[in-house]
Amino acid sequence: MEERKVNGIAVGGGGVSVAVTRFPTEQKRPVGPVIVVGVRDRVLWLIDRYMTVHALSLSHPGIRCRCLAAYGDAVSAVKWAIRLAREHHDDLAQFLLGMGYANEALHLPGISKRLEFDLAMKSNDLKRALQCLLKMSNSRDMGQDNPGLDKNDILNLTAKKENLVEAVQGIVKFAKEFLDLIDAADATAQVDIAGEALKRLATAGSVKGALPGHELRGLALRLANHGELTRLSGLGTNLISLGLGQEAAFAAALLGDNAHMEKAWQDTGSCFTCTCSWTINIEEPG
């Protein structure tokens, strides 16, 4: 905030038009400790270490929102925040989140999908979190009926399947968020939400190089936990076709299919590597 001196007073704040539309430019905090004198005529009066008086206007909706949230009146804070243009809602929502009002921050209509997802997860509104994730990953229409992509789908994606390619790319981009949502849904027994996220992640996991090894193993473990044996088997078969022997063997181990595990090692030439890796994991304490 541009600071102007009037008879030794540092005045902060904008005019009426500024207060209605945008935040005032940021005002520098006075150096050192300050003394709060009080509020009069919607102005907060402070005195800094050099005995300079500072006057900060409290009439701006953004400032009033913060003051109300700090006071504990989150409902009124949101009402004031809504008066501001949507581009300011993310900033105010972050402030409300920091004050512990994630659920109230979700009422701001202008927040981004990324922040909306984080707020929904914090407030345990997993249905809303799922919708945000589907929107961000462009995968709303994906994974409804098919257990996964077969090898031909993976290796011969044509222009006709551009939407599928975009959806896979979107899921890969937010793979960690999908895994977090699945775990949160499992922890709260929201099976339908976990299933919707899991189906899409399983489809993306079948694409060569899409997910790193630790996320593929995490996916396989979650498929097994949900009893999605058909999808897990399909994932393992595709992983063998794509040369991902360790991940395929891990999926086969979860299925209890020794023959499939041996096939994964033989077909991908990763028997020695897998055996060493599994031996290390077994012998590691804890």
Backbone bond lengths (Angstrom), bond angles and torsions (degrees), N, CA, C in turn:
res aa  C-N    CA-C-N  psi(-1)  N-CA   C-N-CA  omega(-1)  CA-C   N-CA-C  phi
1 M - - - 1.455 - - 1.513 108.56 -
2 E 1.290 116.33 130.94 1.452 119.48 177.51 1.525 108.52 -65.37
3 E 1.307 114.53 129.22 1.460 120.20 -174.71 1.526 109.35 -101.17
4 R 1.289 117.58 132.44 1.460 120.58 177.56 1.523 108.86 -126.56
5 K 1.319 116.06 140.22 1.462 121.15 -177.21 1.524 109.80 -97.37
6 V 1.310 114.77 127.63 1.462 120.58 177.10 1.521 107.30 -128.49
7 N 1.327 115.52 104.57 1.469 120.75 -179.84 1.530 111.94 53.44
8 G 1.357 115.58 44.63 1.458 119.52 176.78 1.506 114.49 82.13
9 I 1.341 117.62 7.32 1.466 121.05 -179.62 1.525 108.79 -109.47
10 A 1.344 117.10 127.65 1.461 121.31 175.69 1.515 108.11 -87.86
11 V 1.341 116.31 110.61 1.463 121.06 -173.55 1.522 109.50 -97.51
12 G 1.342 116.36 128.53 1.461 120.31 177.75 1.506 110.91 -121.37
13 G 1.335 116.16 144.22 1.462 119.33 177.79 1.500 110.60 132.67
14 G 1.352 117.22 164.88 1.453 121.34 -179.03 1.504 111.43 -110.62
15 G 1.318 114.89 175.33 1.456 120.67 177.10 1.510 111.18 -76.18
16 V 1.334 116.47 -172.60 1.459 121.49 -176.64 1.517 110.96 -63.48
17 S 1.336 117.12 -45.89 1.463 119.64 -177.51 1.521 111.20 -64.31
18 V 1.331 117.30 -36.15 1.457 120.65 177.67 1.519 110.58 -64.79
19 A 1.312 116.34 -42.88 1.461 120.55 -177.56 1.517 111.63 -63.95
20 V 1.319 117.14 -30.93 1.462 120.36 -176.86 1.522 111.23 -78.03
21 T 1.334 117.47 -34.42 1.455 119.60 -169.24 1.523 114.98 -107.70
22 R 1.323 118.07 -49.56 1.452 119.75 -172.28 1.530 110.80 -133.19
23 F 1.332 115.21 163.64 1.458 119.34 174.27 1.522 109.89 -66.83
24 P 1.316 117.48 146.46 1.463 118.26 169.70 1.528 108.55 -64.59
25 T 1.325 116.18 153.98 1.453 118.84 174.82 1.521 109.05 -59.06
26 E 1.327 116.40 144.20 1.466 120.51 -174.02 1.527 111.54 -57.72
27 Q 1.317 115.27 134.07 1.462 120.86 177.14 1.522 109.15 -94.58
28 K 1.332 116.47 133.20 1.450 120.38 179.30 1.524 110.22 -67.27
29 R 1.324 113.95 138.33 1.462 118.20 178.46 1.523 109.21 -70.44
30 P 1.325 117.28 138.27 1.467 120.02 176.37 1.523 110.84 -57.17
31 V 1.323 116.97 144.15 1.461 121.96 -178.67 1.523 110.02 -69.18
32 G 1.341 115.15 134.50 1.457 119.65 175.74 1.518 112.85 76.39
33 P 1.324 116.89 -168.97 1.473 121.11 -179.04 1.526 111.31 -68.73
34 V 1.329 114.83 151.98 1.463 119.90 178.28 1.522 109.24 -125.26
35 I 1.304 115.13 154.52 1.465 122.06 175.42 1.519 107.52 -107.92
36 V 1.336 116.41 125.54 1.458 120.96 177.21 1.524 108.12 -84.67
37 V 1.316 115.03 113.35 1.465 119.90 -179.64 1.517 110.28 -79.06
38 G 1.343 116.01 -43.08 1.454 119.99 -179.58 1.511 111.22 146.69
39 V 1.332 115.09 -175.04 1.466 121.69 -179.15 1.522 108.82 -114.92
40 R 1.328 115.07 133.35 1.461 120.06 175.99 1.521 108.65 -147.15
41 D 1.317 115.55 130.06 1.466 121.79 -179.85 1.527 111.44 53.69
42 R 1.341 116.36 45.94 1.456 123.12 178.13 1.528 113.22 60.37
43 V 1.312 116.31 29.04 1.464 122.08 177.07 1.525 108.24 -127.31
44 L 1.336 115.81 129.71 1.461 121.41 176.27 1.526 108.37 -90.62
45 W 1.324 116.17 123.45 1.462 121.77 -176.99 1.528 109.78 -102.87
46 L 1.338 115.85 128.00 1.457 122.96 179.73 1.529 109.50 -128.59
47 I 1.331 115.79 155.76 1.464 121.37 173.59 1.525 107.84 -127.83
48 D 1.344 116.81 127.48 1.459 119.77 -178.89 1.529 111.23 -91.22
49 R 1.328 116.36 -175.08 1.461 121.90 -174.85 1.528 112.77 -66.56
50 Y 1.333 115.94 -20.15 1.465 119.57 179.48 1.525 111.67 -95.66
51 M 1.334 114.95 13.09 1.467 122.14 179.46 1.528 112.29 63.23
52 T 1.343 115.48 27.40 1.461 120.34 172.81 1.521 108.39 -89.24
53 V 1.315 116.48 133.69 1.466 121.39 -179.62 1.525 109.18 -86.95
54 H 1.338 116.38 132.84 1.464 122.07 178.13 1.523 108.87 -115.68
55 A 1.329 115.77 134.47 1.467 121.48 178.81 1.523 108.74 -118.77
56 L 1.333 116.44 116.58 1.463 121.81 -177.83 1.520 109.54 -113.29
57 S 1.327 115.87 118.63 1.462 120.08 -178.76 1.522 110.60 -67.85
58 L 1.317 116.52 133.30 1.468 121.96 179.35 1.524 112.15 -105.74
59 S 1.324 117.29 9.87 1.464 119.98 -175.46 1.519 113.05 -81.73
60 H 1.326 118.09 -14.07 1.457 120.35 -178.82 1.531 110.01 -71.38
61 P 1.351 118.83 134.74 1.472 121.26 -177.84 1.523 113.30 -55.90
62 G 1.338 117.51 -38.39 1.460 119.83 -179.81 1.508 112.66 -64.44
63 I 1.332 116.23 -40.21 1.465 120.63 178.87 1.525 110.42 -70.76
64 R 1.322 116.16 -40.01 1.475 119.09 178.41 1.524 110.28 -64.14
65 C 1.329 115.84 -37.86 1.465 119.93 177.51 1.522 110.63 -58.43
66 R 1.314 116.62 -47.57 1.457 120.80 -179.43 1.531 111.84 -64.53
67 C 1.312 116.10 -41.77 1.469 119.68 179.75 1.525 111.21 -63.30
68 L 1.328 116.21 -42.71 1.463 120.11 -179.68 1.523 111.15 -66.57
69 A 1.348 116.28 -39.49 1.462 119.60 178.44 1.526 110.38 -64.88
70 A 1.328 116.55 -42.27 1.464 120.31 178.43 1.527 111.13 -64.61
71 Y 1.330 116.32 -31.60 1.466 121.92 178.82 1.523 111.35 -74.55
72 G 1.348 116.36 -22.40 1.459 120.66 179.34 1.510 114.63 108.96
73 D 1.333 117.36 2.84 1.468 121.46 -179.64 1.526 108.90 -99.53
74 A 1.344 116.37 77.60 1.462 121.12 -175.26 1.524 112.13 -67.73
75 V 1.322 117.49 -34.04 1.471 120.79 -179.14 1.525 110.57 -62.25
76 S 1.329 116.53 -48.32 1.465 120.03 178.15 1.525 111.21 -66.38
77 A 1.329 116.63 -33.76 1.467 120.53 178.86 1.522 110.93 -61.31
78 V 1.328 116.35 -42.33 1.468 120.38 179.13 1.523 110.65 -66.11
79 K 1.329 117.06 -39.24 1.467 120.19 179.17 1.524 111.15 -60.15
80 W 1.318 116.91 -39.62 1.461 120.23 178.05 1.524 110.95 -72.03
81 A 1.319 116.69 -37.41 1.465 120.29 -179.11 1.524 111.73 -64.06
82 I 1.327 116.81 -35.40 1.463 121.10 -178.62 1.524 111.16 -64.20
83 R 1.326 117.49 -22.67 1.465 120.33 179.56 1.529 112.42 -69.28
84 L 1.322 116.38 -18.69 1.459 120.14 -178.53 1.520 111.17 -85.75
85 A 1.337 115.56 160.59 1.462 120.64 177.01 1.529 109.79 -61.37
86 R 1.343 115.89 153.12 1.461 121.04 -173.12 1.528 113.43 -61.19
87 E 1.347 116.98 -28.17 1.460 117.72 -177.45 1.525 112.89 -65.64
88 H 1.339 117.42 -12.97 1.465 120.60 178.98 1.528 112.43 -95.04
89 H 1.325 117.50 -6.45 1.461 119.80 -172.49 1.528 112.48 -68.45
90 D 1.339 117.93 -35.65 1.465 119.58 178.17 1.527 110.93 -60.57
91 D 1.321 116.14 -44.28 1.462 121.04 -178.55 1.528 111.10 -62.89
92 L 1.329 115.85 -44.35 1.464 119.78 -179.97 1.527 111.18 -69.94
93 A 1.334 116.21 -36.19 1.464 119.62 178.28 1.527 110.57 -64.40
94 Q 1.335 116.86 -38.66 1.464 120.12 176.85 1.528 110.56 -62.32
95 F 1.326 116.26 -39.30 1.467 119.98 178.29 1.528 110.32 -65.19
96 L 1.329 116.53 -45.22 1.466 120.31 178.84 1.527 110.77 -61.91
97 L 1.337 116.17 -39.71 1.462 120.20 177.84 1.524 110.58 -61.56
98 G 1.325 116.33 -42.94 1.458 120.40 178.18 1.518 113.10 -62.54
99 M 1.339 116.24 -27.85 1.463 120.65 178.41 1.529 111.83 -87.14
100 G 1.339 116.66 -1.28 1.461 120.68 178.14 1.513 114.99 92.56
101 Y 1.334 117.33 19.59 1.470 121.10 -177.25 1.530 111.03 -114.54
102 A 1.336 116.50 56.13 1.467 120.94 -178.95 1.523 111.29 -63.10
103 N 1.326 116.76 -42.60 1.462 120.22 -178.08 1.520 111.53 -64.70
104 E 1.331 116.75 -41.09 1.468 120.51 179.41 1.528 110.82 -67.99
105 A 1.329 117.25 -35.75 1.468 121.01 -179.74 1.524 111.81 -63.80
106 L 1.327 116.99 -25.80 1.469 120.77 179.13 1.524 112.48 -65.53
107 H 1.329 117.52 -15.82 1.466 120.63 -179.78 1.524 112.52 -79.42
108 L 1.325 117.94 -9.98 1.462 119.96 178.26 1.527 109.23 -74.58
109 P 1.327 118.15 122.09 1.471 120.42 -172.64 1.520 114.66 -74.42
110 G 1.333 118.35 -15.67 1.458 119.56 -173.62 1.512 115.62 -100.69
111 I 1.331 118.58 9.41 1.464 119.82 -177.54 1.524 110.63 -72.11
112 S 1.327 116.04 150.11 1.460 121.73 179.89 1.526 110.05 -71.99
113 K 1.343 116.10 158.50 1.463 120.69 179.38 1.524 111.28 -62.93
114 R 1.331 116.70 -35.83 1.462 120.51 179.49 1.530 110.84 -61.75
115 L 1.333 115.81 -47.25 1.462 120.29 179.38 1.523 110.50 -70.80
116 E 1.325 116.88 -36.72 1.464 120.11 178.23 1.523 110.56 -60.40
117 F 1.337 116.63 -40.18 1.465 120.36 177.04 1.530 110.86 -60.91
118 D 1.330 116.43 -47.79 1.469 120.17 -179.48 1.527 111.70 -61.47
119 L 1.332 116.00 -41.91 1.466 120.01 179.50 1.525 111.15 -66.22
120 A 1.332 116.10 -40.95 1.465 120.30 179.73 1.526 110.71 -64.06
121 M 1.323 116.96 -38.93 1.464 120.25 177.45 1.526 110.46 -65.70
122 K 1.335 116.63 -41.02 1.465 120.80 179.86 1.524 111.67 -64.25
123 S 1.330 115.86 -37.30 1.465 119.93 -177.43 1.527 112.17 -93.35
124 N 1.329 116.55 6.47 1.467 123.12 177.49 1.525 113.10 63.42
125 D 1.329 117.05 27.11 1.463 121.42 173.28 1.527 107.19 -92.04
126 L 1.338 115.91 75.73 1.462 120.60 -170.54 1.523 112.78 -71.79
127 K 1.314 117.15 -26.71 1.464 119.17 176.36 1.525 110.32 -63.78
128 R 1.316 115.74 -42.94 1.469 119.71 177.90 1.530 110.55 -69.09
129 A 1.324 116.62 -37.10 1.466 120.33 177.71 1.523 110.77 -61.64
130 L 1.335 116.67 -40.24 1.466 120.38 178.30 1.517 111.12 -63.15
131 Q 1.326 117.34 -44.74 1.463 120.44 -180.00 1.528 111.05 -62.11
132 C 1.318 117.41 -39.11 1.473 120.71 176.87 1.523 110.63 -63.26
133 L 1.323 115.71 -42.68 1.459 120.38 -177.58 1.524 111.31 -67.23
134 L 1.321 116.97 -39.41 1.466 120.14 177.53 1.520 110.77 -64.95
135 K 1.325 115.97 -37.27 1.466 120.36 178.86 1.523 110.59 -68.41
136 M 1.324 117.11 -46.33 1.465 120.88 -178.03 1.524 111.70 -64.59
137 S 1.328 116.92 -36.65 1.462 120.87 -176.73 1.521 113.14 -90.89
138 N 1.339 116.66 -3.71 1.464 121.28 -180.00 1.530 111.10 58.13
139 S 1.332 116.99 39.67 1.467 120.98 -175.52 1.526 112.59 -122.89
140 R 1.317 116.17 26.19 1.463 119.35 -177.19 1.530 112.22 -60.24
141 D 1.334 116.96 -38.33 1.466 120.83 -175.63 1.518 112.47 -97.31
142 M 1.292 117.70 15.60 1.462 121.23 -175.53 1.515 111.07 -108.27
143 G 1.345 115.57 147.62 1.454 120.64 171.67 1.505 115.19 78.21
144 Q 1.332 117.35 16.40 1.463 119.01 -176.24 1.526 112.33 -75.32
145 D 1.341 116.58 -45.09 1.459 118.96 -171.70 1.525 114.20 -118.98
146 N 1.334 118.01 -29.85 1.453 119.99 -173.63 1.524 111.26 -88.43
147 P 1.357 117.83 141.69 1.454 120.62 179.74 1.514 113.14 -72.95
148 G 1.306 118.23 -6.99 1.463 121.63 -178.40 1.504 110.10 153.21
149 L 1.304 117.08 174.35 1.451 121.77 177.93 1.519 108.97 -83.79
150 D 1.359 116.59 142.43 1.448 118.16 172.36 1.521 109.01 -88.76
151 K 1.334 115.44 179.41 1.464 119.22 -174.00 1.524 111.70 -62.11
152 N 1.327 116.49 -39.99 1.468 119.35 -179.53 1.518 111.49 -63.55
153 D 1.340 116.38 -39.16 1.473 119.90 177.31 1.521 110.55 -61.30
154 I 1.311 115.36 -39.43 1.456 119.68 -175.06 1.525 111.24 -72.12
155 L 1.327 116.28 -45.64 1.461 120.36 -171.48 1.513 113.49 -89.61
156 N 1.321 118.13 -13.49 1.461 120.67 -175.74 1.521 111.78 -128.33
157 L 1.314 116.60 44.91 1.457 120.43 177.67 1.523 109.48 -67.03
158 T 1.321 116.24 122.54 1.460 121.24 -177.30 1.513 109.93 -106.15
159 A 1.334 114.69 177.46 1.468 119.66 179.80 1.520 110.91 -60.37
160 K 1.328 115.93 -27.58 1.463 119.88 -179.69 1.525 111.11 -64.97
161 K 1.316 115.94 -22.08 1.465 120.04 -176.64 1.531 111.44 -107.86
162 E 1.317 116.17 30.43 1.464 119.71 -178.90 1.526 111.48 -60.75
163 N 1.334 116.27 -38.69 1.467 119.54 179.48 1.524 111.30 -62.91
164 L 1.347 114.74 -37.05 1.460 119.65 178.49 1.525 110.54 -65.17
165 V 1.327 115.82 -42.05 1.467 120.22 178.81 1.525 110.30 -61.76
166 E 1.329 116.78 -45.43 1.467 121.09 179.90 1.525 110.95 -62.44
167 A 1.335 115.69 -39.49 1.465 119.45 179.86 1.528 110.81 -65.41
168 V 1.332 116.57 -43.62 1.464 120.36 178.65 1.525 110.22 -61.11
169 Q 1.323 116.33 -44.53 1.468 120.11 178.56 1.530 111.29 -61.33
170 G 1.334 115.69 -39.86 1.459 119.53 179.09 1.516 112.40 -66.26
171 I 1.328 116.54 -41.19 1.466 120.45 179.14 1.523 110.57 -64.85
172 V 1.330 115.83 -42.16 1.467 120.22 179.04 1.526 110.26 -61.39
173 K 1.319 116.50 -41.08 1.468 120.98 -179.28 1.524 111.41 -60.98
174 F 1.340 115.82 -35.58 1.469 119.99 -177.41 1.528 111.30 -112.22
175 A 1.332 117.15 31.92 1.465 120.85 -177.25 1.526 111.72 -59.63
176 K 1.318 116.95 -42.54 1.468 119.84 179.89 1.524 110.62 -61.92
177 E 1.341 116.60 -40.95 1.464 120.17 178.91 1.530 110.97 -64.80
178 F 1.340 117.25 -37.79 1.468 120.32 176.50 1.527 110.15 -62.42
179 L 1.324 117.22 -45.21 1.462 120.67 179.48 1.529 111.19 -63.32
180 D 1.326 116.69 -42.29 1.471 120.37 178.45 1.531 111.18 -62.41
181 L 1.330 116.08 -40.45 1.466 119.99 179.78 1.522 110.72 -66.61
182 I 1.331 116.94 -41.16 1.469 120.66 178.26 1.528 110.12 -60.27
183 D 1.326 116.22 -45.48 1.472 119.98 -179.44 1.528 111.45 -64.83
184 A 1.329 116.92 -41.24 1.468 120.35 179.36 1.525 110.71 -65.13
185 A 1.329 116.48 -40.08 1.466 120.45 179.25 1.526 110.81 -67.69
186 D 1.331 116.96 -39.72 1.464 120.35 177.42 1.529 110.89 -63.06
187 A 1.324 116.14 -39.71 1.466 120.61 -177.82 1.519 112.23 -66.98
188 T 1.330 116.74 -23.83 1.467 121.16 -178.80 1.528 112.22 -112.64
189 A 1.338 115.99 15.55 1.471 122.44 176.21 1.524 113.20 57.54
190 Q 1.329 116.88 35.29 1.469 121.58 175.85 1.530 107.82 -99.32
191 V 1.329 114.52 76.90 1.461 121.98 -170.14 1.522 112.14 -63.49
192 D 1.326 117.41 -39.95 1.465 120.40 -177.33 1.526 111.60 -61.52
193 I 1.316 116.23 -42.57 1.467 120.17 -179.36 1.523 110.21 -66.53
194 A 1.331 116.48 -44.48 1.462 119.94 178.29 1.521 110.81 -60.95
195 G 1.337 116.24 -39.68 1.463 120.42 -179.50 1.515 113.06 -64.44
196 E 1.339 116.71 -41.86 1.468 120.36 179.51 1.529 110.95 -62.52
197 A 1.325 115.95 -42.74 1.469 119.58 179.27 1.525 111.03 -68.99
198 L 1.325 116.11 -38.68 1.458 120.93 -176.57 1.522 111.87 -67.01
199 K 1.340 117.16 -40.15 1.465 120.33 -179.86 1.523 111.47 -60.38
200 R 1.309 115.87 -42.13 1.468 119.50 -178.44 1.528 111.49 -70.69
201 L 1.312 116.14 -40.01 1.455 119.30 179.71 1.530 110.77 -66.94
202 A 1.334 116.90 -35.51 1.464 120.70 177.80 1.519 111.05 -64.40
203 T 1.326 116.60 -38.69 1.460 120.36 178.39 1.522 110.81 -63.89
204 A 1.319 116.49 -45.85 1.467 120.15 179.45 1.524 111.12 -67.12
205 G 1.333 116.66 -32.80 1.457 120.18 -178.94 1.506 113.94 -67.26
206 S 1.333 117.19 -16.35 1.458 120.98 179.33 1.523 113.01 -80.76
207 V 1.309 117.50 -9.41 1.463 121.39 -177.96 1.520 109.43 -88.45
208 K 1.317 116.42 128.99 1.460 122.06 -176.26 1.523 111.32 -58.55
209 G 1.324 114.54 127.18 1.451 120.09 176.04 1.512 115.21 77.65
210 A 1.331 116.87 -0.53 1.468 119.03 -176.70 1.527 111.24 -69.73
211 L 1.322 116.13 -47.65 1.463 120.70 -178.49 1.521 110.22 -113.97
212 P 1.320 118.42 141.99 1.470 120.45 175.15 1.520 110.84 -69.51
213 G 1.330 115.43 165.89 1.456 120.57 -174.03 1.513 114.60 -56.77
214 H 1.344 118.04 -42.47 1.467 119.44 -176.39 1.527 111.24 -67.09
215 E 1.339 117.26 -31.82 1.466 119.50 178.12 1.527 110.81 -76.10
216 L 1.344 117.52 -32.80 1.465 120.17 175.41 1.524 110.44 -65.45
217 R 1.317 116.87 -41.28 1.467 119.56 178.09 1.529 110.80 -66.81
218 G 1.328 116.01 -38.66 1.462 119.34 175.68 1.516 111.77 -63.27
219 L 1.328 116.51 -39.52 1.461 121.41 177.42 1.519 110.54 -63.37
220 A 1.340 116.66 -46.24 1.463 120.34 -179.61 1.527 111.11 -60.63
221 L 1.320 116.38 -41.49 1.467 120.61 179.81 1.524 110.99 -63.29
222 R 1.312 117.13 -40.84 1.468 120.48 -179.37 1.528 111.35 -71.26
223 L 1.328 117.27 -35.36 1.469 119.84 174.89 1.525 110.22 -61.95
224 A 1.327 116.61 -42.23 1.463 120.35 178.73 1.526 110.80 -65.10
225 N 1.324 117.11 -42.00 1.468 120.79 179.68 1.517 112.12 -61.32
226 H 1.330 116.40 -31.98 1.462 121.13 -179.16 1.528 112.78 -90.08
227 G 1.315 116.91 1.65 1.460 119.74 -178.90 1.512 113.43 70.04
228 E 1.330 116.79 20.66 1.469 121.17 179.57 1.529 108.87 -84.10
229 L 1.336 115.86 65.06 1.461 120.13 -173.47 1.521 112.08 -69.82
230 T 1.341 116.85 -34.19 1.466 119.46 178.14 1.519 110.44 -63.45
231 R 1.314 116.26 -46.59 1.467 119.95 178.17 1.528 110.96 -65.35
232 L 1.326 116.86 -39.33 1.459 120.39 179.70 1.523 110.81 -64.45
233 S 1.336 116.17 -41.82 1.461 120.19 177.74 1.526 111.15 -64.41
234 G 1.344 115.39 -43.34 1.467 119.40 177.93 1.516 111.61 -62.94
235 L 1.332 116.03 -39.17 1.462 120.26 178.20 1.522 110.30 -63.18
236 G 1.340 116.25 -43.77 1.460 119.91 179.62 1.514 112.43 -62.46
237 T 1.340 116.95 -42.59 1.468 121.00 178.51 1.520 111.50 -61.56
238 N 1.320 116.01 -44.46 1.464 119.80 179.05 1.525 111.62 -65.29
239 L 1.322 116.30 -37.28 1.462 119.69 -179.97 1.525 111.20 -65.03
240 I 1.329 116.83 -36.09 1.469 120.20 175.43 1.523 109.89 -64.34
241 S 1.341 116.23 -46.28 1.462 120.88 -179.70 1.526 111.68 -59.57
242 L 1.321 115.70 -29.78 1.463 120.42 -176.76 1.525 112.67 -95.56
243 G 1.344 116.26 5.11 1.456 119.69 175.34 1.511 115.37 80.95
244 L 1.325 117.54 15.60 1.469 120.95 -179.15 1.527 109.08 -96.79
245 G 1.339 115.41 75.80 1.456 121.12 -171.34 1.510 114.62 -65.28
246 Q 1.325 118.39 -44.18 1.461 120.62 -177.70 1.515 111.50 -62.00
247 E 1.328 115.85 -45.98 1.464 120.00 -179.26 1.531 110.76 -66.74
248 A 1.356 116.60 -38.51 1.466 120.40 178.36 1.523 110.55 -65.04
249 A 1.331 116.81 -40.53 1.462 120.60 178.85 1.525 111.04 -65.66
250 F 1.319 116.64 -37.60 1.466 120.74 177.56 1.526 110.38 -63.14
251 A 1.343 116.87 -43.09 1.466 120.78 177.80 1.518 110.60 -62.88
252 A 1.342 116.35 -41.00 1.465 120.24 179.77 1.525 110.93 -65.96
253 A 1.327 116.80 -36.68 1.464 120.39 178.45 1.523 110.69 -63.83
254 L 1.326 116.79 -39.75 1.463 120.30 177.93 1.521 111.17 -66.22
255 L 1.329 116.19 -31.35 1.465 120.47 177.39 1.529 111.76 -78.36
256 G 1.336 116.75 -14.96 1.455 120.57 -175.34 1.508 112.03 72.83
257 D 1.325 116.82 27.61 1.464 122.99 -175.69 1.527 108.82 -105.89
258 N 1.338 116.09 92.29 1.462 120.25 -177.87 1.518 112.08 -65.31
259 A 1.334 116.58 -36.63 1.467 120.10 -179.92 1.530 110.51 -63.36
260 H 1.331 115.00 -42.76 1.467 120.06 179.03 1.533 110.15 -65.48
261 M 1.318 116.28 -37.24 1.462 120.14 179.60 1.530 110.53 -64.74
262 E 1.335 115.56 -44.89 1.465 119.61 179.38 1.519 111.18 -64.31
263 K 1.335 115.98 -38.22 1.464 120.28 178.31 1.532 110.76 -63.67
264 A 1.328 115.52 -39.48 1.467 119.32 178.75 1.520 110.74 -61.59
265 W 1.326 116.13 -41.88 1.465 119.40 179.90 1.522 111.54 -66.84
266 Q 1.342 115.75 -44.57 1.465 120.00 -175.96 1.529 112.04 -69.87
267 D 1.338 116.34 -46.44 1.468 119.79 -174.93 1.520 112.70 -68.32
268 T 1.320 116.34 -27.48 1.472 118.94 -177.08 1.524 112.43 -104.64
269 G 1.339 116.81 -2.90 1.457 119.74 178.77 1.508 113.71 66.52
270 S 1.312 117.19 28.08 1.467 119.91 -175.10 1.519 112.26 -115.26
271 C 1.346 116.81 23.45 1.464 120.26 -176.50 1.527 111.34 -60.60
272 F 1.337 116.14 -48.36 1.469 119.18 -176.94 1.522 111.36 -64.11
273 T 1.337 115.79 -44.71 1.467 120.19 -178.58 1.517 110.94 -62.35
274 C 1.341 116.04 -46.63 1.467 120.36 -178.83 1.522 110.66 -62.67
275 T 1.372 116.30 -43.20 1.454 120.17 -177.49 1.525 110.64 -61.91
276 C 1.349 115.81 -43.96 1.464 119.61 178.53 1.518 111.27 -63.06
277 S 1.321 115.72 -43.37 1.460 120.72 -177.80 1.514 110.72 -63.11
278 W 1.337 115.70 -45.27 1.463 119.07 -178.64 1.529 110.51 -67.28
279 T 1.383 116.96 -37.09 1.459 120.09 179.84 1.519 110.79 -63.08
280 I 1.335 115.64 -43.05 1.464 120.46 179.21 1.518 110.59 -61.95
281 N 1.345 115.89 -44.01 1.466 119.80 -178.32 1.521 111.54 -64.73
282 I 1.350 115.97 -36.84 1.458 119.70 -177.91 1.527 110.43 -71.00
283 E 1.354 116.31 -40.39 1.453 119.71 -175.03 1.522 113.06 -80.61
284 E 1.338 116.69 -17.29 1.466 119.83 -178.77 1.525 110.29 -64.69
285 P 1.318 119.16 127.99 1.482 120.21 177.94 1.508 111.06 -66.04
286 G 1.342 116.89 144.14 1.462 121.80 178.03 1.473 112.82 78.19
